[in-house]
Amino acid sequence: MPINKRDRSFQNIVRELDIEKIPVEYVDSVTLILKSGDSIIFEGEDLEEIEEDNVISFIMAMSADLAEEYGSEVENLEIIMNYSRLEQEIVDKTKALLNKGPKDDKSNTSV
């Protein structure tokens, strides 16, 4: 039985970036892992209901409150990104940009 391996080169490129903000549409889940071994998982509607501009920063900011509520400090934060969606959008926008001919360019670059 063949093993299908996904090309991870795009993930490696993204991993090298200094990302300050991750748009929620590219986040599948955020998990706070507590020292007690418990996990608090935010996904789907949980993430969509957060009305803050930077969802990850918001979850990190409220982690102290959650730690107190659960009686255990946060040990780790795990972010699961939807690389396929991010990659597809970058590919689509790049194709659109590269396929744009000079007649499509509305900017005035004449001297």
Secondary structure by P-SEA (a helix, b strand, c coil): cbbbbccaaaaaaaaaccccccccccccbbbbbccccbbbbbccccccccccccaaaaaaaaaaaaaaaacccccbbbbbbaaaaaaaaaaaaaaaaaacccccccccccc
